[in-house]
Amino acid sequence: MFLVISTDSSEQESIRRCVRAIGSCLLAPESAEGPYYWNSTVRNDITEGKAGVPFRLTVTVLDTTTCSPLSDALVDIWHCDAEGIYSHYIASSLGQNTRQTDNSTFFRGQQVTNKQGIAVFNTIYPGWYRGRATHIHVKVHVDASLTNINGAIYAKGGHVSYTGQIFFNDTLTDEVAKRSPYTSHQIRRVRNNEDGIYSRSKGSTTIVPVQFLTANGFNGAVKGDITLGINPNTVSTESGRPGGRPPPPPPGR
């Protein structure tokens, strides 16, 4: 990560005030896109009724050139289900040697940031698969336009300014792993410090602080908030690059 420094003294002071107020004016480290990206729709709830520990993820996007919230950016997330399966690529997720895709869309979604730079998703705590620590993929699109097609909102155009992955505290994932349907995993879970992508992309700086919730009857549900600093004028160098495919599950799965 790099601290943004201005040559103009008044702008420097503005950034310093922002750092004191928000706590960070840093570029978020980019990370591999991975092999399972697929364009989704603009929606808040991406669970489609699939089981898992309910998780409300809040992403705040900052413009590092001004150290201010970035509104009207399109935050785009995707992750595997509680059993390590990616929608649209179910066959490949199960270790089948095929390029076959499907029409499933669970745990994929996009949200436009508000005036405070905030986008909120209702999902589940993600699962994991052989070779990777628990994570969620993220892109931030800038200058995209929205269109309504048969009641679904799609984004088009613009450019991707950020591609990355966010991670979770291993101790928390240990607790989640004790719950159904995560208990169906028959593999040894990779911890953060064993994950090469986590190490190369400074994953410790994108660990999501998570809190358990008990209100409204959602005992065991969690929420997490993370801030991503991006330069909206740049184009991500990671978009379209592979990040390794999930290896096959153990026999009998």
PyRosetta script that sets phi, psi and omega in degrees:
from pyrosetta import init, pose_from_sequence

init()
pose = pose_from_sequence("MFLVISTDSSEQESIRRCVRAIGSCLLAPESAEGPYYWNSTVRNDITEGKAGVPFRLTVTVLDTTTCSPLSDALVDIWHCDAEGIYSHYIASSLGQNTRQTDNSTFFRGQQVTNKQGIAVFNTIYPGWYRGRATHIHVKVHVDASLTNINGAIYAKGGHVSYTGQIFFNDTLTDEVAKRSPYTSHQIRRVRNNEDGIYSRSKGSTTIVPVQFLTANGFNGAVKGDITLGINPNTVSTESGRPGGRPPPPPPGR")
pose.set_psi(1, 150.1)
pose.set_omega(1, -176.9)
pose.set_phi(2, -128.1)
pose.set_psi(2, 131.8)
pose.set_omega(2, 175.9)
pose.set_phi(3, -74.1)
pose.set_psi(3, 130.1)
pose.set_omega(3, -179.9)
pose.set_phi(4, -79.0)
pose.set_psi(4, 123.8)
pose.set_omega(4, -177.7)
pose.set_phi(5, -121.8)
pose.set_psi(5, 130.5)
pose.set_omega(5, 179.2)
pose.set_phi(6, -99.7)
pose.set_psi(6, 149.8)
pose.set_omega(6, 176.6)
pose.set_phi(7, -84.7)
pose.set_psi(7, -12.7)
pose.set_omega(7, 180.0)
pose.set_phi(8, -91.4)
pose.set_psi(8, 127.2)
pose.set_omega(8, -173.1)
pose.set_phi(9, -64.0)
pose.set_psi(9, -39.2)
pose.set_omega(9, -179.9)
pose.set_phi(10, -67.3)
pose.set_psi(10, -36.4)
pose.set_omega(10, 178.4)
pose.set_phi(11, -69.8)
pose.set_psi(11, -37.0)
pose.set_omega(11, 176.1)
pose.set_phi(12, -58.5)
pose.set_psi(12, -44.4)
pose.set_omega(12, -179.2)
pose.set_phi(13, -65.8)
pose.set_psi(13, -37.2)
pose.set_omega(13, 177.0)
pose.set_phi(14, -61.2)
pose.set_psi(14, -42.9)
pose.set_omega(14, 179.2)
pose.set_phi(15, -66.7)
pose.set_psi(15, -39.9)
pose.set_omega(15, 179.4)
pose.set_phi(16, -62.4)
pose.set_psi(16, -39.5)
pose.set_omega(16, 177.3)
pose.set_phi(17, -63.5)
pose.set_psi(17, -38.9)
pose.set_omega(17, 179.8)
pose.set_phi(18, -67.0)
pose.set_psi(18, -40.2)
pose.set_omega(18, 178.2)
pose.set_phi(19, -60.7)
pose.set_psi(19, -42.4)
pose.set_omega(19, 179.6)
pose.set_phi(20, -66.5)
pose.set_psi(20, -36.4)
pose.set_omega(20, -175.7)
pose.set_phi(21, -77.3)
pose.set_psi(21, -42.5)
pose.set_omega(21, -174.1)
pose.set_phi(22, -99.9)
pose.set_psi(22, -28.8)
pose.set_omega(22, 176.5)
pose.set_phi(23, 102.7)
pose.set_psi(23, -11.9)
pose.set_omega(23, -179.1)
pose.set_phi(24, -162.4)
pose.set_psi(24, 141.5)
pose.set_omega(24, 172.1)
pose.set_phi(25, -138.9)
pose.set_psi(25, 54.2)
pose.set_omega(25, -173.3)
pose.set_phi(26, -113.5)
pose.set_psi(26, 148.1)
pose.set_omega(26, 172.0)
pose.set_phi(27, -69.5)
pose.set_psi(27, 129.5)
pose.set_omega(27, 175.4)
pose.set_phi(28, -72.0)
pose.set_psi(28, 137.4)
pose.set_omega(28, -179.9)
pose.set_phi(29, -68.0)
pose.set_psi(29, 135.4)
pose.set_omega(29, 177.8)
pose.set_phi(30, -80.9)
pose.set_psi(30, 162.4)
pose.set_omega(30, -178.5)
pose.set_phi(31, -148.4)
pose.set_psi(31, 167.0)
pose.set_omega(31, -177.1)
pose.set_phi(32, -57.5)
pose.set_psi(32, 138.7)
pose.set_omega(32, 177.5)
pose.set_phi(33, -65.9)
pose.set_psi(33, -35.9)
pose.set_omega(33, -176.1)
pose.set_phi(34, 87.3)
pose.set_psi(34, 168.3)
pose.set_omega(34, -172.4)
pose.set_phi(35, -86.5)
pose.set_psi(35, -5.9)
pose.set_omega(35, -168.0)
pose.set_phi(36, -115.0)
pose.set_psi(36, 28.1)
pose.set_omega(36, 176.0)
pose.set_phi(37, -74.4)
pose.set_psi(37, 142.1)
pose.set_omega(37, 175.0)
pose.set_phi(38, -153.7)
pose.set_psi(38, 132.2)
pose.set_omega(38, -176.8)
pose.set_phi(39, -58.9)
pose.set_psi(39, 135.0)
pose.set_omega(39, -176.2)
pose.set_phi(40, -115.6)
pose.set_psi(40, -161.2)
pose.set_omega(40, 179.3)
pose.set_phi(41, -118.0)
pose.set_psi(41, 163.2)
pose.set_omega(41, 179.0)
pose.set_phi(42, -80.1)
pose.set_psi(42, 114.6)
pose.set_omega(42, -179.9)
pose.set_phi(43, -161.9)
pose.set_psi(43, 154.5)
pose.set_omega(43, -178.2)
pose.set_phi(44, -88.4)
pose.set_psi(44, -45.2)
pose.set_omega(44, -178.1)
pose.set_phi(45, -95.7)
pose.set_psi(45, 118.1)
pose.set_omega(45, -176.4)
pose.set_phi(46, -113.6)
pose.set_psi(46, 13.0)
pose.set_omega(46, -173.6)
pose.set_phi(47, -78.8)
pose.set_psi(47, -33.9)
pose.set_omega(47, -176.2)
pose.set_phi(48, 53.8)
pose.set_psi(48, 32.4)
pose.set_omega(48, 175.7)
pose.set_phi(49, 78.8)
pose.set_psi(49, 4.9)
pose.set_omega(49, -179.2)
pose.set_phi(50, -75.1)
pose.set_psi(50, 146.9)
pose.set_omega(50, -173.5)
pose.set_phi(51, -75.9)
pose.set_psi(51, 154.0)
pose.set_omega(51, 177.6)
pose.set_phi(52, 154.1)
pose.set_psi(52, 171.0)
pose.set_omega(52, 177.3)
pose.set_phi(53, -69.4)
pose.set_psi(53, 117.9)
pose.set_omega(53, -179.2)
pose.set_phi(54, -56.5)
pose.set_psi(54, 136.2)
pose.set_omega(54, -175.2)
pose.set_phi(55, -139.6)
pose.set_psi(55, 121.2)
pose.set_omega(55, 175.2)
pose.set_phi(56, -101.3)
pose.set_psi(56, 113.5)
pose.set_omega(56, -177.2)
pose.set_phi(57, -104.1)
pose.set_psi(57, 123.8)
pose.set_omega(57, 175.4)
pose.set_phi(58, -110.0)
pose.set_psi(58, 123.1)
pose.set_omega(58, 178.9)
pose.set_phi(59, -113.2)
pose.set_psi(59, 123.1)
pose.set_omega(59, 174.8)
pose.set_phi(60, -106.3)
pose.set_psi(60, 127.0)
pose.set_omega(60, -178.6)
pose.set_phi(61, -106.8)
pose.set_psi(61, 125.7)
pose.set_omega(61, 177.0)
pose.set_phi(62, -109.4)
pose.set_psi(62, 142.0)
pose.set_omega(62, 172.4)
pose.set_phi(63, -86.3)
pose.set_psi(63, 110.3)
pose.set_omega(63, -174.7)
pose.set_phi(64, -73.9)
pose.set_psi(64, -11.9)
pose.set_omega(64, 177.2)
pose.set_phi(65, -77.7)
pose.set_psi(65, -20.5)
pose.set_omega(65, 179.1)
pose.set_phi(66, -125.3)
pose.set_psi(66, -9.8)
pose.set_omega(66, -175.5)
pose.set_phi(67, 56.9)
pose.set_psi(67, 43.2)
pose.set_omega(67, 178.7)
pose.set_phi(68, -131.9)
pose.set_psi(68, 158.9)
pose.set_omega(68, 179.0)
pose.set_phi(69, -58.2)
pose.set_psi(69, 141.5)
pose.set_omega(69, 180.0)
pose.set_phi(70, -102.7)
pose.set_psi(70, 107.8)
pose.set_omega(70, 179.6)
pose.set_phi(71, -88.2)
pose.set_psi(71, 160.1)
pose.set_omega(71, 176.6)
pose.set_phi(72, 62.8)
pose.set_psi(72, 20.3)
pose.set_omega(72, 170.6)
pose.set_phi(73, -87.4)
pose.set_psi(73, 151.1)
pose.set_omega(73, -178.9)
pose.set_phi(74, -104.0)
pose.set_psi(74, 109.5)
pose.set_omega(74, 177.3)
pose.set_phi(75, -87.9)
pose.set_psi(75, 129.6)
pose.set_omega(75, -170.4)
pose.set_phi(76, -126.7)
pose.set_psi(76, 115.8)
pose.set_omega(76, -178.4)
pose.set_phi(77, -123.8)
pose.set_psi(77, 154.5)
pose.set_omega(77, 172.5)
pose.set_phi(78, -155.6)
pose.set_psi(78, 146.1)
pose.set_omega(78, 178.5)
pose.set_phi(79, -157.7)
pose.set_psi(79, 168.0)
pose.set_omega(79, 179.9)
pose.set_phi(80, -78.6)
pose.set_psi(80, 166.1)
pose.set_omega(80, 178.1)
pose.set_phi(81, -81.2)
pose.set_psi(81, -172.9)
pose.set_omega(81, -175.3)
pose.set_phi(82, -63.7)
pose.set_psi(82, -18.8)
pose.set_omega(82, -178.8)
pose.set_phi(83, -108.0)
pose.set_psi(83, 14.2)
pose.set_omega(83, 174.4)
pose.set_phi(84, 85.5)
pose.set_psi(84, 18.3)
pose.set_omega(84, -176.1)
pose.set_phi(85, -104.8)
pose.set_psi(85, 133.8)
pose.set_omega(85, 175.0)
pose.set_phi(86, -95.8)
pose.set_psi(86, 133.5)
pose.set_omega(86, 173.3)
pose.set_phi(87, -65.0)
pose.set_psi(87, 157.3)
pose.set_omega(87, -178.8)
pose.set_phi(88, 72.6)
pose.set_psi(88, -18.5)
pose.set_omega(88, 179.9)
pose.set_phi(89, -132.5)
pose.set_psi(89, 43.0)
pose.set_omega(89, -174.6)
pose.set_phi(90, -61.8)
pose.set_psi(90, -44.9)
pose.set_omega(90, -178.4)
pose.set_phi(91, -59.7)
pose.set_psi(91, -47.3)
pose.set_omega(91, 179.3)
pose.set_phi(92, -64.5)
pose.set_psi(92, -38.4)
pose.set_omega(92, 178.6)
pose.set_phi(93, -61.6)
pose.set_psi(93, -28.9)
pose.set_omega(93, 179.4)
pose.set_phi(94, -86.0)
pose.set_psi(94, 5.0)
pose.set_omega(94, 175.6)
pose.set_phi(95, 89.0)
pose.set_psi(95, 8.5)
pose.set_omega(95, 178.8)
pose.set_phi(96, -78.2)
pose.set_psi(96, 134.9)
pose.set_omega(96, -177.2)
pose.set_phi(97, -81.0)
pose.set_psi(97, 79.2)
pose.set_omega(97, -174.8)
pose.set_phi(98, -151.9)
pose.set_psi(98, 154.2)
pose.set_omega(98, 173.7)
pose.set_phi(99, -97.6)
pose.set_psi(99, 9.0)
pose.set_omega(99, -177.8)
pose.set_phi(100, -60.3)
pose.set_psi(100, 134.6)
pose.set_omega(100, 174.8)
pose.set_phi(101, -116.9)
pose.set_psi(101, 172.1)
pose.set_omega(101, -179.5)
pose.set_phi(102, -139.3)
pose.set_psi(102, -179.5)
pose.set_omega(102, -175.4)
pose.set_phi(103, -98.1)
pose.set_psi(103, 9.3)
pose.set_omega(103, -179.5)
pose.set_phi(104, -70.9)
pose.set_psi(104, 152.5)
pose.set_omega(104, -174.5)
pose.set_phi(105, -136.1)
pose.set_psi(105, 9.4)
pose.set_omega(105, -176.0)
pose.set_phi(106, -61.1)
pose.set_psi(106, 144.0)
pose.set_omega(106, 178.1)
pose.set_phi(107, 59.2)
pose.set_psi(107, 39.3)
pose.set_omega(107, 170.6)
pose.set_phi(108, -135.9)
pose.set_psi(108, 134.7)
pose.set_omega(108, 178.8)
pose.set_phi(109, -174.0)
pose.set_psi(109, 164.8)
pose.set_omega(109, -178.9)
pose.set_phi(110, -133.3)
pose.set_psi(110, 149.6)
pose.set_omega(110, 175.3)
pose.set_phi(111, -142.1)
pose.set_psi(111, 143.8)
pose.set_omega(111, 177.0)
pose.set_phi(112, -90.4)
pose.set_psi(112, 131.5)
pose.set_omega(112, -179.5)
pose.set_phi(113, -69.0)
pose.set_psi(113, 144.1)
pose.set_omega(113, 178.2)
pose.set_phi(114, -84.6)
pose.set_psi(114, -167.2)
pose.set_omega(114, -177.0)
pose.set_phi(115, -65.0)
pose.set_psi(115, -22.1)
pose.set_omega(115, 177.2)
pose.set_phi(116, -90.5)
pose.set_psi(116, 6.1)
pose.set_omega(116, 179.7)
pose.set_phi(117, 76.5)
pose.set_psi(117, 20.5)
pose.set_omega(117, -171.1)
pose.set_phi(118, -106.2)
pose.set_psi(118, 137.5)
pose.set_omega(118, 171.3)
pose.set_phi(119, -130.1)
pose.set_psi(119, 138.6)
pose.set_omega(119, -175.4)
pose.set_phi(120, -124.8)
pose.set_psi(120, 135.7)
pose.set_omega(120, 178.0)
pose.set_phi(121, -125.3)
pose.set_psi(121, 139.8)
pose.set_omega(121, 169.1)
pose.set_phi(122, -102.6)
pose.set_psi(122, 117.5)
pose.set_omega(122, -175.9)
pose.set_phi(123, -144.6)
pose.set_psi(123, -153.5)
pose.set_omega(123, 170.9)
pose.set_phi(124, -124.6)
pose.set_psi(124, 162.9)
pose.set_omega(124, 171.7)
pose.set_phi(125, -62.2)
pose.set_psi(125, 124.3)
pose.set_omega(125, -172.8)
pose.set_phi(126, -67.8)
pose.set_psi(126, 154.3)
pose.set_omega(126, 174.0)
pose.set_phi(127, -83.8)
pose.set_psi(127, -154.3)
pose.set_omega(127, -177.6)
pose.set_phi(128, -154.8)
pose.set_psi(128, 171.5)
pose.set_omega(128, 178.8)
pose.set_phi(129, -149.6)
pose.set_psi(129, 170.3)
pose.set_omega(129, -173.7)
pose.set_phi(130, -58.7)
pose.set_psi(130, 129.7)
pose.set_omega(130, 175.4)
pose.set_phi(131, 94.3)
pose.set_psi(131, -9.7)
pose.set_omega(131, -177.7)
pose.set_phi(132, -132.3)
pose.set_psi(132, 143.1)
pose.set_omega(132, 171.1)
pose.set_phi(133, -74.5)
pose.set_psi(133, 165.8)
pose.set_omega(133, 179.8)
pose.set_phi(134, -66.1)
pose.set_psi(134, 130.7)
pose.set_omega(134, -175.0)
pose.set_phi(135, -158.2)
pose.set_psi(135, 165.6)
pose.set_omega(135, 171.5)
pose.set_phi(136, -128.3)
pose.set_psi(136, 136.3)
pose.set_omega(136, 176.7)
pose.set_phi(137, -85.6)
pose.set_psi(137, 145.6)
pose.set_omega(137, -178.9)
pose.set_phi(138, -140.0)
pose.set_psi(138, 137.8)
pose.set_omega(138, 165.7)
pose.set_phi(139, -125.4)
pose.set_psi(139, 151.8)
pose.set_omega(139, 170.5)
pose.set_phi(140, -123.8)
pose.set_psi(140, 116.8)
pose.set_omega(140, 178.7)
pose.set_phi(141, -96.1)
pose.set_psi(141, 142.1)
pose.set_omega(141, 178.8)
pose.set_phi(142, -121.2)
pose.set_psi(142, 140.2)
pose.set_omega(142, 177.0)
pose.set_phi(143, 66.5)
pose.set_psi(143, 24.5)
pose.set_omega(143, 175.5)
pose.set_phi(144, -78.3)
pose.set_psi(144, 152.1)
pose.set_omega(144, 175.1)
pose.set_phi(145, -110.9)
pose.set_psi(145, 154.9)
pose.set_omega(145, -176.4)
pose.set_phi(146, -110.7)
pose.set_psi(146, 145.4)
pose.set_omega(146, 176.9)
pose.set_phi(147, -139.3)
pose.set_psi(147, 143.7)
pose.set_omega(147, -179.5)
pose.set_phi(148, -98.8)
pose.set_psi(148, 119.7)
pose.set_omega(148, 178.3)
pose.set_phi(149, -123.0)
pose.set_psi(149, 107.3)
pose.set_omega(149, 179.3)
pose.set_phi(150, 54.5)
pose.set_psi(150, 39.3)
pose.set_omega(150, 176.6)
pose.set_phi(151, 89.1)
pose.set_psi(151, -8.8)
pose.set_omega(151, 177.1)
pose.set_phi(152, -102.8)
pose.set_psi(152, 140.4)
pose.set_omega(152, -178.0)
pose.set_phi(153, -97.5)
pose.set_psi(153, 122.0)
pose.set_omega(153, 179.1)
pose.set_phi(154, -115.6)
pose.set_psi(154, 148.5)
pose.set_omega(154, 176.1)
pose.set_phi(155, -105.4)
pose.set_psi(155, 146.6)
pose.set_omega(155, 176.7)
pose.set_phi(156, -147.6)
pose.set_psi(156, 157.5)
pose.set_omega(156, 177.0)
pose.set_phi(157, 75.8)
pose.set_psi(157, -166.8)
pose.set_omega(157, -177.3)
pose.set_phi(158, 71.9)
pose.set_psi(158, -160.8)
pose.set_omega(158, 178.8)
pose.set_phi(159, -145.8)
pose.set_psi(159, 160.3)
pose.set_omega(159, 178.1)
pose.set_phi(160, -93.0)
pose.set_psi(160, 118.0)
pose.set_omega(160, 179.6)
pose.set_phi(161, -95.3)
pose.set_psi(161, -17.0)
pose.set_omega(161, -177.3)
pose.set_phi(162, -147.6)
pose.set_psi(162, 136.3)
pose.set_omega(162, 171.9)
pose.set_phi(163, -134.0)
pose.set_psi(163, 125.0)
pose.set_omega(163, -178.0)
pose.set_phi(164, -158.9)
pose.set_psi(164, -175.4)
pose.set_omega(164, 177.2)
pose.set_phi(165, -135.3)
pose.set_psi(165, 140.2)
pose.set_omega(165, 176.3)
pose.set_phi(166, -112.1)
pose.set_psi(166, 149.8)
pose.set_omega(166, -170.6)
pose.set_phi(167, -124.4)
pose.set_psi(167, 179.1)
pose.set_omega(167, -174.2)
pose.set_phi(168, -134.7)
pose.set_psi(168, 152.8)
pose.set_omega(168, 177.1)
pose.set_phi(169, -63.0)
pose.set_psi(169, 130.1)
pose.set_omega(169, -177.1)
pose.set_phi(170, -60.2)
pose.set_psi(170, -36.4)
pose.set_omega(170, -178.0)
pose.set_phi(171, -64.7)
pose.set_psi(171, -39.2)
pose.set_omega(171, 177.3)
pose.set_phi(172, -66.7)
pose.set_psi(172, -42.7)
pose.set_omega(172, 178.7)
pose.set_phi(173, -63.2)
pose.set_psi(173, -33.7)
pose.set_omega(173, 175.2)
pose.set_phi(174, -57.6)
pose.set_psi(174, -40.5)
pose.set_omega(174, -179.5)
pose.set_phi(175, -71.2)
pose.set_psi(175, -42.1)
pose.set_omega(175, 178.1)
pose.set_phi(176, -61.7)
pose.set_psi(176, -36.2)
pose.set_omega(176, -177.5)
pose.set_phi(177, -63.6)
pose.set_psi(177, -15.5)
pose.set_omega(177, 179.8)
pose.set_phi(178, -83.9)
pose.set_psi(178, -6.5)
pose.set_omega(178, -175.4)
pose.set_phi(179, -102.8)
pose.set_psi(179, 153.5)
pose.set_omega(179, 173.8)
pose.set_phi(180, -78.5)
pose.set_psi(180, 143.2)
pose.set_omega(180, 4.5)
pose.set_phi(181, -91.1)
pose.set_psi(181, 7.4)
pose.set_omega(181, -178.8)
pose.set_phi(182, -63.3)
pose.set_psi(182, -26.8)
pose.set_omega(182, -178.9)
pose.set_phi(183, -65.7)
pose.set_psi(183, -11.4)
pose.set_omega(183, 179.5)
pose.set_phi(184, -73.2)
pose.set_psi(184, -13.4)
pose.set_omega(184, 178.7)
pose.set_phi(185, -63.7)
pose.set_psi(185, 133.3)
pose.set_omega(185, 176.8)
pose.set_phi(186, -116.5)
pose.set_psi(186, 31.1)
pose.set_omega(186, -179.2)
pose.set_phi(187, -124.2)
pose.set_psi(187, 159.4)
pose.set_omega(187, 174.3)
pose.set_phi(188, -78.4)
pose.set_psi(188, 123.4)
pose.set_omega(188, -177.3)
pose.set_phi(189, -74.9)
pose.set_psi(189, 132.5)
pose.set_omega(189, 177.7)
pose.set_phi(190, -75.7)
pose.set_psi(190, 132.5)
pose.set_omega(190, 177.6)
pose.set_phi(191, -90.8)
pose.set_psi(191, 163.2)
pose.set_omega(191, -173.5)
pose.set_phi(192, -53.8)
pose.set_psi(192, -46.4)
pose.set_omega(192, -175.0)
pose.set_phi(193, -72.2)
pose.set_psi(193, -4.0)
pose.set_omega(193, 176.1)
pose.set_phi(194, -100.4)
pose.set_psi(194, -5.2)
pose.set_omega(194, -175.4)
pose.set_phi(195, -94.1)
pose.set_psi(195, 118.3)
pose.set_omega(195, -177.5)
pose.set_phi(196, -63.9)
pose.set_psi(196, -36.7)
pose.set_omega(196, 179.2)
pose.set_phi(197, -67.8)
pose.set_psi(197, -39.5)
pose.set_omega(197, 176.4)
pose.set_phi(198, -58.3)
pose.set_psi(198, -44.6)
pose.set_omega(198, -177.7)
pose.set_phi(199, -68.7)
pose.set_psi(199, -45.1)
pose.set_omega(199, -176.5)
pose.set_phi(200, -68.6)
pose.set_psi(200, -30.4)
pose.set_omega(200, -175.4)
pose.set_phi(201, -102.3)
pose.set_psi(201, 18.7)
pose.set_omega(201, 179.6)
pose.set_phi(202, 53.4)
pose.set_psi(202, 50.7)
pose.set_omega(202, -175.9)
pose.set_phi(203, -58.7)
pose.set_psi(203, -23.5)
pose.set_omega(203, 179.7)
pose.set_phi(204, -63.7)
pose.set_psi(204, -21.2)
pose.set_omega(204, 179.6)
pose.set_phi(205, -86.2)
pose.set_psi(205, -8.8)
pose.set_omega(205, 178.9)
pose.set_phi(206, -122.2)
pose.set_psi(206, 29.6)
pose.set_omega(206, 170.4)
pose.set_phi(207, -75.7)
pose.set_psi(207, 131.4)
pose.set_omega(207, -177.4)
pose.set_phi(208, -81.5)
pose.set_psi(208, 120.4)
pose.set_omega(208, 171.8)
pose.set_phi(209, -66.6)
pose.set_psi(209, 127.2)
pose.set_omega(209, -173.5)
pose.set_phi(210, -123.0)
pose.set_psi(210, 142.1)
pose.set_omega(210, 175.9)
pose.set_phi(211, -124.7)
pose.set_psi(211, 143.4)
pose.set_omega(211, 173.6)
pose.set_phi(212, -79.9)
pose.set_psi(212, 146.1)
pose.set_omega(212, 179.1)
pose.set_phi(213, -115.0)
pose.set_psi(213, 144.7)
pose.set_omega(213, 176.1)
pose.set_phi(214, -126.9)
pose.set_psi(214, -10.0)
pose.set_omega(214, -177.4)
pose.set_phi(215, -72.1)
pose.set_psi(215, 159.8)
pose.set_omega(215, 174.3)
pose.set_phi(216, 58.6)
pose.set_psi(216, 24.3)
pose.set_omega(216, 175.6)
pose.set_phi(217, 80.4)
pose.set_psi(217, 1.3)
pose.set_omega(217, -178.2)
pose.set_phi(218, -91.1)
pose.set_psi(218, 59.3)
pose.set_omega(218, 179.8)
pose.set_phi(219, -64.8)
pose.set_psi(219, 125.8)
pose.set_omega(219, -178.6)
pose.set_phi(220, 94.0)
pose.set_psi(220, -8.9)
pose.set_omega(220, 175.2)
pose.set_phi(221, -72.3)
pose.set_psi(221, 158.4)
pose.set_omega(221, -178.4)
pose.set_phi(222, -133.5)
pose.set_psi(222, 159.2)
pose.set_omega(222, 173.2)
pose.set_phi(223, -133.7)
pose.set_psi(223, 152.2)
pose.set_omega(223, 179.9)
pose.set_phi(224, -143.9)
pose.set_psi(224, 145.9)
pose.set_omega(224, -179.6)
pose.set_phi(225, -129.8)
pose.set_psi(225, 131.6)
pose.set_omega(225, 177.8)
pose.set_phi(226, -139.2)
pose.set_psi(226, 144.7)
pose.set_omega(226, 177.8)
pose.set_phi(227, -110.3)
pose.set_psi(227, 131.0)
pose.set_omega(227, 178.6)
pose.set_phi(228, -117.2)
pose.set_psi(228, 120.6)
pose.set_omega(228, 175.3)
pose.set_phi(229, -91.2)
pose.set_psi(229, 125.7)
pose.set_omega(229, 179.7)
pose.set_phi(230, -133.2)
pose.set_psi(230, 157.6)
pose.set_omega(230, 171.0)
pose.set_phi(231, -99.9)
pose.set_psi(231, 106.7)
pose.set_omega(231, -173.7)
pose.set_phi(232, -67.9)
pose.set_psi(232, -11.8)
pose.set_omega(232, -178.8)
pose.set_phi(233, -86.6)
pose.set_psi(233, -9.8)
pose.set_omega(233, -177.2)
pose.set_phi(234, -100.5)
pose.set_psi(234, 164.7)
pose.set_omega(234, 175.7)
pose.set_phi(235, -111.0)
pose.set_psi(235, 131.5)
pose.set_omega(235, -178.5)
pose.set_phi(236, -56.5)
pose.set_psi(236, 137.1)
pose.set_omega(236, 176.6)
pose.set_phi(237, -88.0)
pose.set_psi(237, -5.2)
pose.set_omega(237, -175.7)
pose.set_phi(238, -102.2)
pose.set_psi(238, -14.5)
pose.set_omega(238, -177.3)
pose.set_phi(239, -61.7)
pose.set_psi(239, 133.1)
pose.set_omega(239, 178.2)
pose.set_phi(240, 83.1)
pose.set_psi(240, -0.7)
pose.set_omega(240, -180.0)
pose.set_phi(241, -94.8)
pose.set_psi(241, 139.1)
pose.set_omega(241, -178.3)
pose.set_phi(242, -70.8)
pose.set_psi(242, 155.5)
pose.set_omega(242, 178.0)
pose.set_phi(243, -131.4)
pose.set_psi(243, 22.5)
pose.set_omega(243, 179.9)
pose.set_phi(244, 89.3)
pose.set_psi(244, 138.9)
pose.set_omega(244, -179.5)
pose.set_phi(245, -97.7)
pose.set_psi(245, 148.9)
pose.set_omega(245, 177.1)
pose.set_phi(246, -59.3)
pose.set_psi(246, 129.7)
pose.set_omega(246, 178.6)
pose.set_phi(247, -70.7)
pose.set_psi(247, 167.1)
pose.set_omega(247, -176.6)
pose.set_phi(248, -64.3)
pose.set_psi(248, 150.7)
pose.set_omega(248, 177.7)
pose.set_phi(249, -72.0)
pose.set_psi(249, 166.8)
pose.set_omega(249, 178.9)
pose.set_phi(250, -65.8)
pose.set_psi(250, 157.4)
pose.set_omega(250, 179.7)
pose.set_phi(251, -55.7)
pose.set_psi(251, 140.5)
pose.set_omega(251, 175.5)
pose.set_phi(252, 91.2)
pose.set_psi(252, -5.9)
pose.set_omega(252, -179.7)
pose.set_phi(253, -76.2)
pose.dump_pdb("model.pdb")
